[in-house]
Amino acid sequence: MSTAPARPSRLRRTVKALFRLAAWTGLLLGLLMAFLSVLPFVAPDFWFADNMSFFLPQLLIGGALALCGALACRLVARRRLKGSVFATFALIVVLCLVTGTALTSLRTASVQALGRSGPASANGEQGTPFRVVSINLEMRYLGDPGFMGYLENLNAEVLVFQETNWRQQLHYREKVMKETGPLPGLGPYSTQFRVGDLGSIVFFSRHPILSSESIRIDDVCGHGRWGQREILRISLDVAGKPVTFVALHPESPRTPCRFEARQAYYAALGLELARLSRDSRDPVILAGDWNMSPWSAHFSQLLEAGGLKTRFPSFMPVITRFFFDYRLSWFLGSAVDHIAVSPDIAITAVALGPDIGSDHVPLIADLQLP
């Protein structure tokens, strides 16, 4: 007497169906992330595409993990892969991820190559060491003893802060902390300093300041909304030679209007860089919170237009602005703080500082001036 094979239990069928659903969900998620990783390279002038350039490592890694999870779920569900519609979609995801990775790597390599080019000075002479520290404070109090001690240990020639809110700093110092005396001249803060007209960008220098100008950039989204920013240009006397320092902090491109505001800021900055190139041969240093990804096409365009170069703290850009908590800064965040210099300046090292109570970490650059 023959017996019929046992039919799979309802529980087993349900589990396999769930794994099949998970496989398709993971595959579609991987396809979405792979598509978004390519988007900044094919539509750089679209605000949403440009925003994706901030998160290329997360998109590429997330897409790869989603694809691996989808394939694992497919195997658990014991579904055929070869020749199936699922396999076709999986191949498309792989191709998109490979394309996104290749484009990201090529852009990183091209920017890094610029950062390693150019002599420190003519005829092989030793240049002048010059350390720059740039920090977006997000209202971090400048007079905090621990913070001041950290800055003193850095021993920088120049400190440049963004989101400082200078008036609020002074008010907090006087009314809340009940501290007397000015901040300039105290600890790491030199009496050689400049504050932008809007009070957001503040610049301290150990070297004499020859001249300065705060260039206002009007908003483009309606009065009092977004885009009211400034460019702070400083001329320094470093060992008897003039050096031009440009501190910047444009709008974050989180909406179409704010993207337009950031682009207007960089258009004004481009004009200023062109003027400096035309009227002066002084070395130029740019530093601040750029609110721009190094993988954005606009990043490379700015460097090329200004004849500038940059370097990153590692073999690739790393997160300088983190989200939620510093302990998540290894993954949740983006590289928005940068330094760029003219070709006659050598960038010997770039590093990041620790958590200082802001949502940005310090950017530390060691230069050799001609």
C-alpha positions as CSV (number, residue, x, y, z in Angstrom):
1,M,0.0,0.0,0.0
2,S,1.5,3.4,-1.1
3,T,1.4,6.4,1.0
4,A,1.1,10.0,-0.3
5,P,4.0,12.4,0.6
6,A,3.2,14.5,3.6
7,R,2.0,18.0,2.6
8,P,3.9,20.9,4.2
9,S,2.2,22.2,7.3
10,R,0.4,25.5,7.2
11,L,3.0,27.0,9.6
12,R,5.9,26.0,7.2
13,R,4.0,27.5,4.2
14,T,3.4,30.7,6.1
15,V,7.1,31.0,7.1
16,K,8.2,30.4,3.6
17,A,5.8,33.0,2.3
18,L,7.1,35.5,4.8
19,F,10.7,34.9,3.8
20,R,9.7,35.3,0.1
21,L,8.1,38.6,1.0
22,A,11.2,39.6,3.0
23,A,13.3,38.7,0.0
24,W,11.4,40.9,-2.4
25,T,11.2,43.7,0.2
26,G,15.0,43.6,0.7
27,L,15.6,43.5,-3.1
28,L,13.3,46.5,-3.7
29,L,15.0,48.4,-0.8
30,G,18.4,47.6,-2.3
31,L,17.3,48.7,-5.7
32,L,16.0,52.0,-4.2
33,M,19.3,52.6,-2.4
34,A,21.4,51.7,-5.5
35,F,19.3,54.1,-7.6
36,L,19.7,56.9,-5.1
37,S,23.5,56.4,-5.0
38,V,23.7,57.0,-8.8
39,L,21.3,60.0,-8.8
40,P,23.8,62.7,-7.7
41,F,26.0,61.9,-10.7
42,V,23.2,62.0,-13.3
43,A,21.1,64.9,-11.9
44,P,23.5,67.1,-9.9
45,D,21.4,70.3,-10.3
46,F,18.3,68.7,-8.8
47,W,18.1,69.5,-5.1
48,F,17.0,66.1,-4.0
49,A,19.8,64.4,-6.0
50,D,22.4,66.7,-4.6
51,N,21.2,65.9,-1.1
52,M,21.8,62.2,-1.8
53,S,25.5,62.9,-2.3
54,F,25.7,63.6,1.5
55,F,24.9,59.9,2.2
56,L,26.6,57.9,-0.6
57,P,28.5,55.6,1.8
58,Q,25.3,54.8,3.7
59,L,23.4,54.2,0.5
60,L,26.0,51.9,-1.0
61,I,26.5,49.9,2.2
62,G,22.8,49.8,2.9
63,G,22.0,48.7,-0.6
64,A,24.6,45.9,-0.4
65,L,23.3,44.7,2.9
66,A,19.7,44.8,1.6
67,L,20.8,42.7,-1.4
68,C,22.6,40.2,0.8
69,G,19.6,39.9,3.1
70,A,17.2,39.5,0.1
71,L,19.4,36.6,-1.3
72,A,19.6,34.9,2.1
73,C,15.8,35.1,2.6
74,R,15.3,33.7,-0.9
75,L,17.5,30.7,-0.1
76,V,15.7,30.1,3.2
77,A,12.4,30.2,1.3
78,R,13.9,27.6,-1.1
79,R,12.9,29.4,-4.1
80,R,14.6,29.1,-7.5
81,L,17.0,32.0,-8.3
82,K,18.5,31.3,-11.6
83,G,16.5,32.5,-14.6
84,S,13.8,34.0,-12.4
85,V,12.4,37.6,-12.3
86,F,14.0,37.9,-8.9
87,A,17.4,37.1,-10.4
88,T,17.0,39.8,-13.0
89,F,16.1,42.4,-10.4
90,A,19.1,41.3,-8.3
91,L,21.4,41.7,-11.3
92,I,20.1,45.3,-11.8
93,V,20.7,46.1,-8.1
94,V,24.3,44.8,-8.4
95,L,24.9,46.8,-11.6
96,C,23.6,50.0,-9.9
97,L,25.7,49.4,-6.8
98,V,28.8,48.8,-8.8
99,T,28.1,51.9,-10.9
100,G,27.5,54.0,-7.8
101,T,30.7,52.7,-6.1
102,A,32.8,53.3,-9.2
103,L,31.5,56.9,-9.6
104,T,32.0,57.6,-5.9
105,S,35.5,56.2,-6.0
106,L,36.5,58.1,-9.1
107,R,35.3,61.4,-7.7
108,T,37.1,60.8,-4.4
109,A,40.3,59.9,-6.2
110,S,40.2,63.0,-8.4
111,V,39.7,65.3,-5.4
112,Q,42.4,63.5,-3.3
113,A,44.8,63.8,-6.2
114,L,44.4,67.6,-6.1
115,G,45.0,67.7,-2.4
116,R,48.4,66.0,-2.8
117,S,49.6,68.3,-5.6
118,G,51.6,71.5,-5.4
119,P,54.8,72.5,-3.6
120,A,54.8,74.2,-0.2
121,S,57.2,76.9,-1.6
122,A,59.3,77.6,-4.5
123,N,62.8,76.1,-5.0
124,G,62.0,73.4,-2.5
125,E,62.4,75.7,0.5
126,Q,60.7,74.8,3.7
127,G,57.3,76.5,4.1
128,T,55.8,78.2,7.2
129,P,53.8,75.8,9.4
130,F,50.2,77.0,9.8
131,R,47.4,75.2,11.7
132,V,43.8,76.0,11.1
133,V,40.9,74.8,13.3
134,S,37.3,75.2,12.0
135,I,34.3,74.3,14.2
136,N,30.6,74.7,13.7
137,L,29.7,75.5,17.4
138,E,25.9,75.1,17.1
139,M,25.8,77.6,20.0
140,R,28.6,75.9,22.0
141,Y,29.7,78.5,24.6
142,L,33.2,79.7,23.8
143,G,34.0,80.5,27.4
144,D,33.7,77.0,28.8
145,P,37.0,76.2,30.6
146,G,37.1,72.6,29.2
147,F,36.5,73.8,25.6
148,M,39.1,76.6,26.0
149,G,41.7,74.1,27.3
150,Y,41.1,71.8,24.4
151,L,41.6,74.7,21.9
152,E,44.8,75.8,23.7
153,N,46.2,72.4,23.4
154,L,45.6,72.5,19.6
155,N,48.0,75.5,19.4
156,A,46.4,76.8,16.2
157,E,47.3,79.9,14.2
158,V,43.7,80.5,13.2
159,L,40.4,79.5,14.9
160,V,37.3,80.0,12.8
161,F,33.8,79.3,14.2
162,Q,30.4,79.0,12.5
163,E,27.0,79.3,14.1
164,T,28.6,81.3,16.8
165,N,25.8,83.8,17.5
166,W,28.3,86.3,18.8
167,R,25.8,88.6,20.5
168,Q,24.3,85.6,22.3
169,Q,27.7,84.5,23.4
170,L,28.4,87.8,25.0
171,H,25.0,88.0,26.6
172,Y,25.3,84.5,28.0
173,R,28.8,85.3,29.4
174,E,27.6,88.4,31.2
175,K,24.1,87.6,32.3
176,V,24.1,83.8,32.8
177,M,27.7,82.9,33.6
178,K,28.3,86.3,35.5
179,E,31.8,86.4,34.0
180,T,33.6,89.7,33.4
181,G,36.1,90.8,30.8
182,P,36.1,90.3,27.1
183,L,36.6,86.9,25.4
184,P,39.2,88.1,23.0
185,G,42.6,87.9,24.7
186,L,41.4,85.1,27.0
187,G,43.0,81.7,26.7
188,P,43.1,80.6,23.1
189,Y,41.3,83.6,21.8
190,S,43.6,86.2,20.4
191,T,42.9,89.9,20.5
192,Q,43.3,89.8,16.7
193,F,39.8,88.8,15.7
194,R,36.9,89.6,13.4
195,V,33.2,89.0,13.7
196,G,31.0,88.8,10.6
197,D,28.1,91.3,10.3
198,L,25.6,88.6,11.1
199,G,27.6,87.4,14.1
200,S,27.6,83.8,12.8
201,I,31.2,83.6,11.7
202,V,33.9,84.5,14.1
203,F,37.7,84.5,13.3
204,F,40.6,84.6,15.7
205,S,44.2,84.8,14.5
206,R,47.7,84.8,16.1
207,H,48.9,86.9,13.1
208,P,48.1,90.5,12.5
209,I,44.9,91.2,10.5
210,L,45.6,93.6,7.7
211,S,42.1,94.0,6.4
212,S,38.7,92.2,6.5
213,E,35.3,92.3,4.8
214,S,32.0,90.7,5.6
215,I,30.2,90.0,2.3
216,R,26.4,89.7,2.9
217,I,24.4,87.2,0.8
218,D,20.8,88.1,0.7
219,D,18.1,85.4,1.1
220,V,16.3,84.1,-1.9
221,C,13.3,82.5,-0.3
222,G,11.5,85.6,0.9
223,H,12.7,88.1,3.6
224,G,13.6,86.6,6.9
225,R,13.3,82.9,5.8
226,W,16.4,81.2,4.4
227,G,19.7,82.2,2.9
228,Q,20.7,85.3,5.0
229,R,24.4,84.4,5.2
230,E,27.9,85.9,4.9
231,I,31.4,85.3,3.6
232,L,34.1,86.6,5.9
233,R,37.3,87.5,4.0
234,I,40.5,88.3,6.0
235,S,43.9,89.4,4.9
236,L,46.7,88.2,7.3
237,D,50.3,89.1,7.7
238,V,52.1,85.8,8.2
239,A,55.9,86.3,8.7
240,G,55.8,89.4,6.6
241,K,53.8,87.8,3.8
242,P,50.1,88.4,3.0
243,V,47.7,85.5,3.2
244,T,44.0,85.6,2.3
245,F,41.6,83.6,4.5
246,V,38.0,83.1,3.5
247,A,35.5,81.7,6.1
248,L,32.3,80.4,4.8
249,H,29.0,78.9,6.0
250,P,26.3,78.7,3.3
251,E,22.7,77.5,3.7
252,S,22.0,73.8,4.1
253,P,20.2,72.6,0.9
254,R,17.4,70.7,2.6
255,T,14.6,72.0,0.5
256,P,14.4,73.4,-3.1
257,C,14.5,76.9,-1.8
258,R,17.4,76.4,0.5
259,F,19.3,74.6,-2.2
260,E,18.8,77.7,-4.4
261,A,20.0,79.8,-1.5
262,R,23.2,77.7,-1.1
263,Q,23.8,77.9,-4.9
264,A,23.4,81.7,-4.8
265,Y,26.0,81.8,-1.9
266,Y,28.5,79.8,-4.0
267,A,27.9,81.9,-7.0
268,A,28.9,85.0,-4.9
269,L,31.8,83.0,-3.5
270,G,32.9,82.1,-7.0
271,L,32.9,85.8,-8.0
272,E,35.0,86.6,-4.9
273,L,37.5,83.9,-5.7
274,A,37.7,85.1,-9.3
275,R,38.4,88.6,-8.1
276,L,41.1,87.4,-5.7
277,S,42.7,85.4,-8.5
278,R,42.6,88.4,-10.8
279,D,43.8,91.1,-8.4
280,S,46.1,89.2,-6.1
281,R,48.7,86.5,-6.0
282,D,48.5,85.9,-2.3
283,P,47.9,82.4,-1.0
284,V,44.3,81.6,-0.3
285,I,42.7,79.4,2.4
286,L,39.0,78.5,2.6
287,A,37.6,76.9,5.7
288,G,34.2,76.4,7.4
289,D,31.0,74.4,7.2
290,W,30.4,74.2,3.5
291,N,27.1,72.4,3.7
292,M,28.2,70.5,0.6
293,S,29.2,67.0,0.1
294,P,32.6,66.3,-1.5
295,W,30.8,63.9,-3.8
296,S,28.6,66.7,-5.1
297,A,29.4,67.9,-8.6
298,H,29.3,71.4,-7.3
299,F,32.1,70.7,-4.9
300,S,34.5,69.8,-7.7
301,Q,33.2,72.7,-9.8
302,L,34.0,75.2,-7.0
303,L,37.6,73.8,-6.6
304,E,38.2,74.0,-10.3
305,A,36.8,77.5,-10.7
306,G,38.8,78.8,-7.8
307,G,42.0,76.9,-8.7
308,L,41.8,75.2,-5.2
309,K,42.7,71.8,-3.7
310,T,41.6,70.0,-0.6
311,R,42.3,66.9,1.4
312,F,40.3,64.6,3.7
313,P,41.2,63.2,7.2
314,S,41.2,59.7,5.7
315,F,41.5,58.0,2.3
316,M,37.9,59.1,1.8
317,P,35.6,61.8,3.2
318,V,34.5,61.1,6.8
319,I,31.6,62.3,8.8
320,T,32.1,65.8,10.4
321,R,28.4,66.5,11.2
322,F,26.6,63.7,13.0
323,F,23.0,63.1,13.8
324,F,21.3,62.4,17.1
325,D,24.4,61.3,19.1
326,Y,28.1,61.4,18.8
327,R,28.3,57.6,19.5
328,L,26.5,57.2,16.1
329,S,28.9,59.5,14.3
330,W,30.7,56.5,12.7
331,F,27.7,56.1,10.4
332,L,24.9,58.6,10.9
333,G,26.0,61.9,9.5
334,S,27.8,63.5,6.5
335,A,31.0,65.2,5.5
336,V,30.2,68.9,5.3
337,D,33.2,70.7,7.0
338,H,36.1,71.2,4.6
339,I,39.3,73.2,4.0
340,A,40.6,74.2,0.6
341,V,43.8,76.1,-0.4
342,S,45.5,77.6,-3.4
343,P,48.1,75.4,-5.2
344,D,51.1,77.1,-3.6
345,I,50.0,75.9,-0.1
346,A,50.8,72.3,0.9
347,I,48.3,70.4,3.0
348,T,50.4,68.2,5.3
349,A,47.6,66.7,7.5
350,V,43.9,66.9,8.1
351,A,42.3,65.5,11.2
352,L,39.1,65.5,13.2
353,G,38.7,66.4,16.8
354,P,36.5,64.8,19.5
355,D,33.0,65.5,20.6
356,I,33.0,69.1,21.9
357,G,29.3,69.5,22.6
358,S,28.2,70.5,19.1
359,D,26.7,68.3,16.4
360,H,29.9,68.9,14.4
361,V,33.4,67.8,15.3
362,P,36.5,70.1,14.9
363,L,38.3,70.1,11.6
364,I,42.1,70.5,12.1
365,A,44.3,71.2,9.1
366,D,48.1,71.5,9.1
367,L,49.5,73.6,6.2
368,Q,52.8,74.8,4.9
369,L,52.6,78.3,3.5
370,P,55.0,79.4,0.8
